[in-house]
Amino acid sequence: MPEETIQQPTSIEEITPKMKLKGKVTRTELYGAFVDLGVEREGLIHISRLSTKRIKKVTDIVNEGDEVEVWVLNVDPELGRIGLTLVEPPQVDWSEISEGQVLTGKVARMERYGAFVDVGAERPGLLHVREMGQYVRNPSDIVKEGEEIEVKVIKVDRRKRQIDLSMQLDAGDYLGDSEDDDEAPMLSPMEIAFREAQVDQEKSRRNRRKPKRRRKHETMDDIYRRTLDNN
């Protein structure tokens, strides 16, 4: 991946999200640090954007006079607001990822059940062995760690921050519902047990919530009945 260039705009209108800039910390507050970017308005790094770790004080990370490299989170020229971060943002935002999208990524990690592919998002996506083609038993027969490949997004779960990928780029190539499913790679006993445990956990959570809702409704009904009786 080519090294990111640092741009220095001359006005707030030239600033765009994800742009990398240089600046100087002009002052710190309890909620963040203000940075002079060489334009008519200073940018603000909120305390939550100073580090990936939780910090107690802004001055634990930056102090007045520090030279910093920052990325633009958002900009509003009309209001003169520039949101900055010291944490490099992902190349691909969650809002930019959609099912059916074809991306280029690098295999970041190999597992027995598939491979994790870095497509520039906050987290790598999972390329399961069944999405590598028919009759694939070992993921390393198809892809290698560090290899750059093209993948298609088949599912996005923004709440769980999960991306499922496939090497079947064309709709006609998808093999999940083919007549030869009986011969397709089966889930291992460990994967089956893991999925069953997730289902049992979810059922247990739902069952725990239901009685509480019923009790709440019953209580409200009792109050309502008593109110009518008293009147």
GROMACS elastic network, one bead per residue, 0.5 to 0.9 nm:
[ bonds ]
;  ai    aj funct       b0    kb
    1     4     6  0.86798   500
    2     5     6  0.88680   500
    4    20     6  0.76775   500
    5    19     6  0.89271   500
    5    20     6  0.71179   500
    5    21     6  0.87665   500
    6    19     6  0.77671   500
    6    20     6  0.52013   500
    6    21     6  0.53751   500
    6    22     6  0.70195   500
    6    69     6  0.84194   500
    7    19     6  0.73096   500
    7    20     6  0.63119   500
    7    21     6  0.55920   500
    7    22     6  0.77423   500
    8    15     6  0.87948   500
    8    20     6  0.84718   500
    8    21     6  0.60426   500
    8    22     6  0.70548   500
    8    37     6  0.76440   500
    8    38     6  0.76719   500
    9    12     6  0.73086   500
    9    13     6  0.84636   500
    9    14     6  0.57208   500
    9    15     6  0.64135   500
    9    21     6  0.83046   500
    9    37     6  0.80271   500
    9    38     6  0.74539   500
    9    39     6  0.71226   500
   10    13     6  0.84875   500
   10    14     6  0.70603   500
   10    15     6  0.87477   500
   10    37     6  0.87281   500
   10    38     6  0.65788   500
   10    39     6  0.55159   500
   10    40     6  0.84154   500
   11    14     6  0.56234   500
   11    15     6  0.72771   500
   11    38     6  0.79289   500
   11    40     6  0.65620   500
   11    41     6  0.86195   500
   12    15     6  0.53598   500
   12    16     6  0.86733   500
   12    39     6  0.61051   500
   12    40     6  0.69221   500
   12    41     6  0.72541   500
   12    75     6  0.79927   500
   12    76     6  0.83431   500
   12    77     6  0.59363   500
   12    80     6  0.75061   500
   12    81     6  0.87671   500
   12    82     6  0.81652   500
   13    16     6  0.79966   500
   13    75     6  0.87902   500
   13    76     6  0.86671   500
   13    77     6  0.60057   500
   15    19     6  0.70211   500
   15    72     6  0.78180   500
   15    74     6  0.89788   500
   15    75     6  0.70954   500
   15    77     6  0.87332   500
   15    82     6  0.85735   500
   16    19     6  0.58020   500
   16    72     6  0.68422   500
   16    73     6  0.83969   500
   16    74     6  0.72620   500
   16    75     6  0.67004   500
   17    20     6  0.88096   500
   17    71     6  0.76916   500
   17    73     6  0.52496   500
   17    74     6  0.52380   500
   17    75     6  0.67993   500
   17    83     6  0.89166   500
   18    71     6  0.55898   500
   18    73     6  0.60532   500
   18    74     6  0.80467   500
   18    88     6  0.85785   500
   18    89     6  0.70726   500
   18    90     6  0.87473   500
   18    91     6  0.80177   500
   19    70     6  0.83347   500
   19    71     6  0.55306   500
   19    72     6  0.53493   500
   19    73     6  0.82765   500
   20    69     6  0.70675   500
   20    70     6  0.57482   500
   20    72     6  0.65847   500
   20    88     6  0.87972   500
   21    37     6  0.73028   500
   21    68     6  0.84336   500
   21    69     6  0.57587   500
   21    70     6  0.53700   500
   21    71     6  0.61463   500
   21    72     6  0.76865   500
   22    36     6  0.86853   500
   22    37     6  0.65218   500
   22    38     6  0.89144   500
   22    67     6  0.73289   500
   22    68     6  0.58518   500
   22    70     6  0.62687   500
   22    71     6  0.87651   500
   23    35     6  0.58641   500
   23    36     6  0.53274   500
   23    38     6  0.73540   500
   23    66     6  0.84313   500
   23    67     6  0.58395   500
   23    68     6  0.54541   500
   23    69     6  0.64412   500
   23    70     6  0.75008   500
   24    34     6  0.83788   500
   24    35     6  0.53053   500
   24    36     6  0.52214   500
   24    37     6  0.69715   500
   24    64     6  0.78623   500
   24    65     6  0.59450   500
   24    66     6  0.56068   500
   24    68     6  0.59888   500
   24    69     6  0.87105   500
   25    28     6  0.75790   500
   25    33     6  0.66818   500
   25    34     6  0.57510   500
   25    36     6  0.63254   500
   25    62     6  0.75668   500
   25    63     6  0.67054   500
   25    64     6  0.50519   500
   25    65     6  0.51849   500
   25    66     6  0.53328   500
   25    67     6  0.65437   500
   25    68     6  0.72767   500
   26    33     6  0.76708   500
   26    34     6  0.57268   500
   26    35     6  0.55932   500
   26    36     6  0.63330   500
   26    42     6  0.85607   500
   26    63     6  0.83851   500
   26    64     6  0.53069   500
   26    65     6  0.60702   500
   26    66     6  0.81748   500
   27    32     6  0.89201   500
   27    33     6  0.59845   500
   27    34     6  0.55424   500
   27    35     6  0.75206   500
   27    63     6  0.73558   500
   27    64     6  0.50800   500
   27    65     6  0.78819   500
   28    31     6  0.80752   500
   28    32     6  0.60185   500
   28    34     6  0.62825   500
   28    58     6  0.68855   500
   28    59     6  0.72660   500
   28    62     6  0.80355   500
   28    63     6  0.67398   500
   28    64     6  0.65229   500
   29    32     6  0.52518   500
   29    33     6  0.59669   500
   29    34     6  0.81275   500
   29    47     6  0.89739   500
   29    58     6  0.72551   500
   29    59     6  0.88130   500
   30    33     6  0.83099   500
   30    47     6  0.78205   500
   30    57     6  0.70333   500
   30    58     6  0.66185   500
   30    59     6  0.89865   500
   31    45     6  0.86492   500
   31    46     6  0.59895   500
   31    47     6  0.54213   500
   31    48     6  0.84404   500
   31    57     6  0.86410   500
   31    58     6  0.74098   500
   32    44     6  0.67967   500
   32    45     6  0.54709   500
   32    48     6  0.79848   500
   32    49     6  0.84446   500
   32    50     6  0.80543   500
   32    57     6  0.87684   500
   32    58     6  0.59917   500
   33    43     6  0.83660   500
   33    44     6  0.57581   500
   33    45     6  0.52102   500
   33    46     6  0.65986   500
   33    47     6  0.73670   500
   33    50     6  0.87758   500
   33    58     6  0.70639   500
   33    59     6  0.87635   500
   33    62     6  0.76690   500
   33    63     6  0.81658   500
   33    64     6  0.84088   500
   34    42     6  0.61568   500
   34    43     6  0.56286   500
   34    45     6  0.63496   500
   34    46     6  0.87214   500
   34    64     6  0.88594   500
   35    42     6  0.53850   500
   35    43     6  0.51039   500
   35    44     6  0.62012   500
   35    45     6  0.75348   500
   35    68     6  0.83698   500
   35    84     6  0.86425   500
   36    39     6  0.73538   500
   36    40     6  0.88164   500
   36    41     6  0.74838   500
   36    43     6  0.65908   500
   37    40     6  0.84296   500
   37    41     6  0.78107   500
   37    42     6  0.63083   500
   37    43     6  0.70069   500
   38    41     6  0.80943   500
   38    42     6  0.80543   500
   39    42     6  0.71712   500
   40    80     6  0.83990   500
   41    80     6  0.62425   500
   41    81     6  0.73309   500
   41    82     6  0.77747   500
   42    80     6  0.85136   500
   42    81     6  0.78388   500
   42    82     6  0.70822   500
   43    72     6  0.87129   500
   43    75     6  0.89687   500
   43    81     6  0.67845   500
   43    83     6  0.58484   500
   43    84     6  0.62326   500
   44    81     6  0.80159   500
   44    82     6  0.62827   500
   44    83     6  0.52998   500
   44    84     6  0.56418   500
   44    85     6  0.81829   500
   45    48     6  0.80702   500
   45    49     6  0.60827   500
   45    50     6  0.66764   500
   45    70     6  0.85892   500
   45    82     6  0.88137   500
   45    83     6  0.62987   500
   45    85     6  0.54075   500
   45    86     6  0.73726   500
   46    49     6  0.52997   500
   46    50     6  0.68302   500
   46    58     6  0.88397   500
   46    83     6  0.78020   500
   46    84     6  0.74578   500
   46    85     6  0.73973   500
   47    50     6  0.54428   500
   47    51     6  0.80180   500
   47    54     6  0.89725   500
   47    55     6  0.76726   500
   47    56     6  0.86372   500
   47    57     6  0.78560   500
   47    58     6  0.60488   500
   48    51     6  0.68323   500
   48    52     6  0.79683   500
   48    53     6  0.85592   500
   48    54     6  0.73687   500
   48    55     6  0.78493   500
   48    85     6  0.86460   500
   49    52     6  0.73361   500
   49    84     6  0.75455   500
   49    86     6  0.61128   500
   49    87     6  0.63732   500
   50    53     6  0.84725   500
   50    55     6  0.82370   500
   50    58     6  0.76695   500
   50    61     6  0.68879   500
   50    62     6  0.82569   500
   50    85     6  0.62548   500
   50    86     6  0.51454   500
   50    87     6  0.65605   500
   51    54     6  0.70660   500
   51    55     6  0.74584   500
   51    61     6  0.79032   500
   51    85     6  0.84581   500
   51    86     6  0.66552   500
   51    87     6  0.60473   500
   52    55     6  0.89109   500
   52    87     6  0.68159   500
   55    58     6  0.73544   500
   55    60     6  0.74540   500
   55    61     6  0.83357   500
   56    59     6  0.88679   500
   56    60     6  0.76182   500
   57    60     6  0.54523   500
   57    61     6  0.77280   500
   58    61     6  0.57643   500
   58    62     6  0.63141   500
   58    63     6  0.77638   500
   59    62     6  0.50159   500
   59    63     6  0.53183   500
   59    64     6  0.85485   500
   60    63     6  0.79717   500
   62    65     6  0.86878   500
   62    66     6  0.65042   500
   62    68     6  0.85025   500
   63    66     6  0.57419   500
   64    67     6  0.89811   500
   68    86     6  0.79894   500
   69    85     6  0.89151   500
   69    86     6  0.69008   500
   70    84     6  0.62628   500
   70    85     6  0.55703   500
   70    87     6  0.75646   500
   70    88     6  0.77378   500
   71    83     6  0.86192   500
   71    84     6  0.55869   500
   71    85     6  0.53308   500
   71    86     6  0.65165   500
   71    87     6  0.74878   500
   71    88     6  0.64865   500
   71    89     6  0.73712   500
   72    75     6  0.73581   500
   72    82     6  0.71906   500
   72    83     6  0.60076   500
   72    85     6  0.64913   500
   72    89     6  0.88797   500
   73    82     6  0.76840   500
   73    83     6  0.52093   500
   73    84     6  0.52475   500
   73    85     6  0.65627   500
   73    89     6  0.80889   500
   74    81     6  0.81116   500
   74    82     6  0.60069   500
   74    83     6  0.50535   500
   74    84     6  0.72373   500
   75    79     6  0.88370   500
   75    80     6  0.77229   500
   75    81     6  0.57102   500
   75    83     6  0.61358   500
   75    84     6  0.88286   500
   76    79     6  0.55635   500
   76    80     6  0.57310   500
   76    81     6  0.51197   500
   76    82     6  0.64702   500
   76    83     6  0.88006   500
   77    81     6  0.65198   500
   77    82     6  0.80437   500
   78    81     6  0.79458   500
   85    88     6  0.71771   500
   85    89     6  0.80476   500
   86    89     6  0.88550   500
   88    91     6  0.88674   500
   89    92     6  0.84303   500
   89    93     6  0.82466   500
   89   121     6  0.88161   500
   89   122     6  0.78547   500
   90    93     6  0.62655   500
   90   120     6  0.58506   500
   90   121     6  0.51887   500
   90   122     6  0.53574   500
   90   123     6  0.87068   500
   91   119     6  0.84335   500
   91   121     6  0.60874   500
   91   122     6  0.81768   500
   92    95     6  0.82648   500
   92    96     6  0.63213   500
   92    97     6  0.72521   500
   92   119     6  0.76639   500
   92   120     6  0.53537   500
   92   122     6  0.75292   500
   93    96     6  0.52539   500
   93    97     6  0.69023   500
   93   120     6  0.84621   500
   93   121     6  0.61728   500
   93   122     6  0.74089   500
   94    97     6  0.54010   500
   94    98     6  0.84530   500
   94   121     6  0.71184   500
   94   122     6  0.78312   500
   94   156     6  0.87265   500
   94   158     6  0.67834   500
   94   161     6  0.82692   500
   95    98     6  0.78202   500
   95   158     6  0.86216   500
   97   101     6  0.71271   500
   97   121     6  0.85645   500
   97   153     6  0.79173   500
   97   156     6  0.74711   500
   97   163     6  0.89008   500
   98   101     6  0.57437   500
   98   153     6  0.68151   500
   98   154     6  0.82947   500
   98   155     6  0.77934   500
   98   156     6  0.68162   500
   99   102     6  0.87707   500
   99   152     6  0.77654   500
   99   153     6  0.50038   500
   99   154     6  0.50844   500
   99   155     6  0.55898   500
   99   156     6  0.66326   500
  100   152     6  0.59283   500
  100   153     6  0.52577   500
  100   154     6  0.58768   500
  100   155     6  0.82892   500
  100   169     6  0.84284   500
  100   171     6  0.87814   500
  101   151     6  0.83930   500
  101   152     6  0.55617   500
  101   153     6  0.53607   500
  101   154     6  0.80077   500
  102   150     6  0.68538   500
  102   151     6  0.56378   500
  102   153     6  0.63931   500
  102   169     6  0.71387   500
  103   119     6  0.65738   500
  103   149     6  0.84769   500
  103   150     6  0.57404   500
  103   151     6  0.54802   500
  103   152     6  0.61976   500
  103   153     6  0.76496   500
  104   118     6  0.85964   500
  104   119     6  0.61430   500
  104   120     6  0.88020   500
  104   148     6  0.69713   500
  104   149     6  0.57586   500
  104   151     6  0.62942   500
  104   152     6  0.87507   500
  105   108     6  0.88179   500
  105   117     6  0.58684   500
  105   118     6  0.51768   500
  105   120     6  0.71849   500
  105   124     6  0.89246   500
  105   147     6  0.83636   500
  105   148     6  0.55666   500
  105   149     6  0.56077   500
  105   150     6  0.63643   500
  105   151     6  0.73230   500
  106   116     6  0.85668   500
  106   117     6  0.54270   500
  106   118     6  0.51882   500
  106   119     6  0.66841   500
  106   120     6  0.89586   500
  106   145     6  0.77736   500
  106   146     6  0.57600   500
  106   147     6  0.55172   500
  106   149     6  0.61851   500
  106   150     6  0.86882   500
  107   110     6  0.75390   500
  107   115     6  0.66862   500
  107   116     6  0.59390   500
  107   118     6  0.61993   500
  107   119     6  0.88229   500
  107   124     6  0.87174   500
  107   143     6  0.75866   500
  107   144     6  0.67814   500
  107   146     6  0.50672   500
  107   147     6  0.54604   500
  107   148     6  0.64014   500
  107   149     6  0.74582   500
  108   115     6  0.75250   500
  108   116     6  0.56187   500
  108   117     6  0.53527   500
  108   118     6  0.59168   500
  108   124     6  0.75013   500
  108   144     6  0.89785   500
  108   145     6  0.58246   500
  108   146     6  0.60892   500
  108   147     6  0.83354   500
  109   114     6  0.88979   500
  109   115     6  0.57786   500
  109   116     6  0.51771   500
  109   117     6  0.71662   500
  109   118     6  0.89536   500
  109   144     6  0.86227   500
  109   145     6  0.58932   500
  109   146     6  0.81331   500
  110   113     6  0.83420   500
  110   114     6  0.63664   500
  110   116     6  0.64342   500
  110   139     6  0.75580   500
  110   140     6  0.74855   500
  110   143     6  0.86614   500
  110   144     6  0.75330   500
  110   145     6  0.63792   500
  111   114     6  0.52135   500
  111   115     6  0.56231   500
  111   116     6  0.78751   500
  111   139     6  0.76447   500
  111   140     6  0.87837   500
  112   115     6  0.80465   500
  112   129     6  0.83323   500
  112   138     6  0.70588   500
  112   139     6  0.68923   500
  112   140     6  0.86762   500
  113   127     6  0.87690   500
  113   128     6  0.60826   500
  113   129     6  0.56402   500
  113   130     6  0.85268   500
  113   137     6  0.89013   500
  113   138     6  0.80021   500
  113   139     6  0.71428   500
  113   187     6  0.82847   500
  113   188     6  0.83568   500
  113   191     6  0.85276   500
  114   126     6  0.71302   500
  114   127     6  0.56363   500
  114   130     6  0.80501   500
  114   131     6  0.86558   500
  114   132     6  0.84292   500
  114   138     6  0.81051   500
  114   139     6  0.54798   500
  114   140     6  0.84451   500
  115   125     6  0.83741   500
  115   126     6  0.59994   500
  115   127     6  0.51628   500
  115   128     6  0.64307   500
  115   129     6  0.75468   500
  115   139     6  0.69952   500
  115   140     6  0.86076   500
  115   143     6  0.80116   500
  115   144     6  0.86969   500
  115   145     6  0.83057   500
  116   124     6  0.56300   500
  116   125     6  0.54671   500
  116   127     6  0.59536   500
  116   128     6  0.83924   500
  117   123     6  0.88096   500
  117   124     6  0.50502   500
  117   125     6  0.51971   500
  117   126     6  0.63328   500
  117   127     6  0.68583   500
  117   148     6  0.87917   500
  117   149     6  0.85110   500
  117   151     6  0.86891   500
  117   165     6  0.83411   500
  118   121     6  0.69816   500
  118   122     6  0.87921   500
  118   123     6  0.70653   500
  118   125     6  0.64432   500
  119   122     6  0.88253   500
  119   123     6  0.82601   500
  119   124     6  0.63745   500
  119   125     6  0.71514   500
  119   151     6  0.87768   500
  120   123     6  0.78054   500
  120   124     6  0.76083   500
  121   124     6  0.65864   500
  121   125     6  0.82753   500
  122   161     6  0.80327   500
  123   161     6  0.72109   500
  123   162     6  0.74362   500
  123   163     6  0.81086   500
  124   162     6  0.81240   500
  124   163     6  0.73844   500
  125   153     6  0.85688   500
  125   162     6  0.65928   500
  125   164     6  0.56100   500
  125   165     6  0.62189   500
  126   162     6  0.79247   500
  126   163     6  0.62283   500
  126   164     6  0.50063   500
  126   165     6  0.56961   500
  126   166     6  0.84416   500
  127   130     6  0.82743   500
  127   131     6  0.64208   500
  127   132     6  0.73589   500
  127   151     6  0.82254   500
  127   163     6  0.88033   500
  127   164     6  0.62584   500
  127   166     6  0.57474   500
  127   167     6  0.76950   500
  128   131     6  0.53801   500
  128   132     6  0.69810   500
  128   139     6  0.83582   500
  128   164     6  0.77631   500
  128   165     6  0.73141   500
  128   166     6  0.73949   500
  129   132     6  0.53444   500
  129   133     6  0.76792   500
  129   136     6  0.66101   500
  129   137     6  0.73961   500
  129   138     6  0.74814   500
  129   139     6  0.57987   500
  129   185     6  0.77723   500
  130   133     6  0.63142   500
  130   134     6  0.71714   500
  130   135     6  0.81181   500
  130   136     6  0.70399   500
  130   137     6  0.87213   500
  130   166     6  0.84955   500
  130   175     6  0.84637   500
  130   176     6  0.78308   500
  130   184     6  0.73262   500
  130   185     6  0.62142   500
  130   186     6  0.82764   500
  131   134     6  0.81700   500
  131   136     6  0.89979   500
  131   165     6  0.73719   500
  131   167     6  0.59502   500
  131   168     6  0.67023   500
  131   174     6  0.80477   500
  131   175     6  0.78649   500
  131   176     6  0.79793   500
  132   135     6  0.89855   500
  132   136     6  0.69080   500
  132   139     6  0.76874   500
  132   142     6  0.71858   500
  132   143     6  0.88169   500
  132   166     6  0.65090   500
  132   167     6  0.53428   500
  132   168     6  0.70913   500
  133   136     6  0.61967   500
  133   142     6  0.88430   500
  133   166     6  0.88971   500
  133   167     6  0.73650   500
  133   168     6  0.72554   500
  133   173     6  0.88215   500
  133   174     6  0.86059   500
  133   175     6  0.74558   500
  133   184     6  0.89667   500
  134   175     6  0.73247   500
  134   183     6  0.84221   500
  134   184     6  0.61655   500
  134   185     6  0.76886   500
  135   183     6  0.71352   500
  135   184     6  0.55702   500
  135   185     6  0.59661   500
  136   139     6  0.68771   500
  136   141     6  0.77018   500
  136   142     6  0.79324   500
  136   184     6  0.79955   500
  136   185     6  0.66381   500
  137   140     6  0.89947   500
  137   141     6  0.80777   500
  137   185     6  0.65372   500
  138   141     6  0.55964   500
  138   142     6  0.76776   500
  139   142     6  0.55549   500
  139   143     6  0.63617   500
  139   144     6  0.82074   500
  140   143     6  0.52355   500
  140   144     6  0.57109   500
  140   145     6  0.83856   500
  141   144     6  0.79266   500
  143   146     6  0.88674   500
  143   147     6  0.67721   500
  143   148     6  0.88850   500
  143   149     6  0.82381   500
  144   147     6  0.54952   500
  144   148     6  0.88565   500
  145   148     6  0.87711   500
  149   167     6  0.84317   500
  150   166     6  0.88289   500
  150   167     6  0.68825   500
  150   169     6  0.80417   500
  151   165     6  0.60745   500
  151   166     6  0.54541   500
  151   168     6  0.74567   500
  151   169     6  0.66146   500
  152   164     6  0.85257   500
  152   165     6  0.54733   500
  152   166     6  0.51410   500
  152   167     6  0.62933   500
  152   168     6  0.70047   500
  152   169     6  0.56175   500
  152   170     6  0.86821   500
  153   156     6  0.73272   500
  153   163     6  0.70064   500
  153   164     6  0.60612   500
  153   166     6  0.65128   500
  154   163     6  0.78270   500
  154   164     6  0.56706   500
  154   165     6  0.55146   500
  154   166     6  0.65777   500
  155   162     6  0.81597   500
  155   163     6  0.58889   500
  155   164     6  0.50258   500
  155   165     6  0.71423   500
  156   160     6  0.89109   500
  156   161     6  0.77362   500
  156   162     6  0.60195   500
  156   164     6  0.64945   500
  157   160     6  0.55335   500
  157   161     6  0.56797   500
  157   162     6  0.50814   500
  157   163     6  0.64086   500
  157   164     6  0.86101   500
  158   162     6  0.65068   500
  158   163     6  0.82501   500
  159   162     6  0.79189   500
  165   168     6  0.89197   500
  166   169     6  0.70382   500
  166   174     6  0.85893   500
  167   170     6  0.88842   500
  167   174     6  0.89411   500
  168   171     6  0.73507   500
  168   172     6  0.83447   500
  168   173     6  0.53818   500
  168   174     6  0.55986   500
  168   175     6  0.80391   500
  169   172     6  0.85881   500
  169   173     6  0.69528   500
  169   174     6  0.79478   500
  170   173     6  0.52243   500
  170   174     6  0.70634   500
  171   174     6  0.56809   500
  172   175     6  0.82219   500
  174   177     6  0.76162   500
  174   178     6  0.80991   500
  175   178     6  0.52633   500
  175   179     6  0.87961   500
  175   180     6  0.85019   500
  175   181     6  0.79316   500
  175   184     6  0.87474   500
  176   181     6  0.69997   500
  176   184     6  0.85009   500
  177   180     6  0.82421   500
  177   181     6  0.67279   500
  178   181     6  0.56942   500
  179   182     6  0.77464   500
  180   183     6  0.55186   500
  180   184     6  0.66534   500
  181   185     6  0.82340   500
  182   185     6  0.82243   500
  182   186     6  0.82876   500
  183   186     6  0.81520   500
  187   190     6  0.80149   500
  187   191     6  0.59385   500
  187   192     6  0.62244   500
  188   191     6  0.52069   500
  188   192     6  0.62426   500
  188   193     6  0.86074   500
  189   192     6  0.50640   500
  189   193     6  0.60367   500
  189   194     6  0.84974   500
  190   193     6  0.50953   500
  190   194     6  0.60768   500
  190   195     6  0.86353   500
  191   194     6  0.50131   500
  191   195     6  0.61801   500
  191   196     6  0.85691   500
  192   195     6  0.51923   500
  192   196     6  0.61268   500
  192   197     6  0.85384   500
  193   196     6  0.50735   500
  193   197     6  0.60528   500
  193   198     6  0.86336   500
  194   197     6  0.51042   500
  194   198     6  0.63190   500
  194   199     6  0.88008   500
  195   198     6  0.50549   500
  195   199     6  0.63350   500
  195   200     6  0.86844   500
  196   199     6  0.50720   500
  196   200     6  0.61396   500
  196   201     6  0.85136   500
  197   200     6  0.50397   500
  197   201     6  0.60349   500
  197   202     6  0.85786   500
  198   201     6  0.50615   500
  198   202     6  0.62007   500
  198   203     6  0.86619   500
  199   202     6  0.51377   500
  199   203     6  0.62007   500
  199   204     6  0.85713   500
  200   203     6  0.50921   500
  200   204     6  0.60659   500
  200   205     6  0.86208   500
  201   204     6  0.50654   500
  201   205     6  0.62272   500
  201   206     6  0.86749   500
  202   205     6  0.51223   500
  202   206     6  0.62456   500
  202   207     6  0.86389   500
  203   206     6  0.51007   500
  203   207     6  0.61112   500
  203   208     6  0.85916   500
  204   207     6  0.51057   500
  204   208     6  0.61751   500
  204   209     6  0.86742   500
  205   208     6  0.51482   500
  205   209     6  0.62922   500
  205   210     6  0.88100   500
  206   209     6  0.51436   500
  206   210     6  0.62269   500
  207   210     6  0.53205   500
  207   211     6  0.70762   500
  208   211     6  0.63348   500
  208   212     6  0.72011   500
  209   212     6  0.54347   500
  209   213     6  0.64841   500
  209   214     6  0.88999   500
  210   213     6  0.51616   500
  210   214     6  0.62281   500
  210   215     6  0.86166   500
  211   215     6  0.59841   500
  211   216     6  0.84491   500
  212   215     6  0.50958   500
  212   216     6  0.61058   500
  212   217     6  0.86298   500
  213   216     6  0.50587   500
  213   217     6  0.62293   500
  213   218     6  0.85880   500
  214   217     6  0.51067   500
  214   218     6  0.60666   500
  214   219     6  0.85260   500
  215   219     6  0.60602   500
  215   220     6  0.86087   500
  216   219     6  0.51364   500
  216   220     6  0.62915   500
  216   221     6  0.86425   500
  217   220     6  0.51231   500
  217   221     6  0.61456   500
  217   222     6  0.86567   500
  218   221     6  0.50068   500
  218   222     6  0.61900   500
  218   223     6  0.87005   500
  219   222     6  0.50988   500
  219   223     6  0.63046   500
  219   224     6  0.86065   500
  220   223     6  0.51358   500
  220   224     6  0.61198   500
  220   225     6  0.86342   500
  221   224     6  0.50277   500
  221   225     6  0.61242   500
  221   226     6  0.85815   500
  222   225     6  0.51323   500
  222   226     6  0.61197   500
  222   227     6  0.85253   500
  223   226     6  0.51654   500
  223   227     6  0.60965   500
  223   228     6  0.86926   500
  224   227     6  0.51308   500
  224   228     6  0.63625   500
  224   229     6  0.87349   500
  225   228     6  0.51810   500
  225   229     6  0.61983   500
  225   230     6  0.87004   500
  226   229     6  0.50054   500
  226   230     6  0.61471   500
  226   231     6  0.86105   500
  227   230     6  0.52740   500
  227   231     6  0.63592   500
  228   231     6  0.51789   500
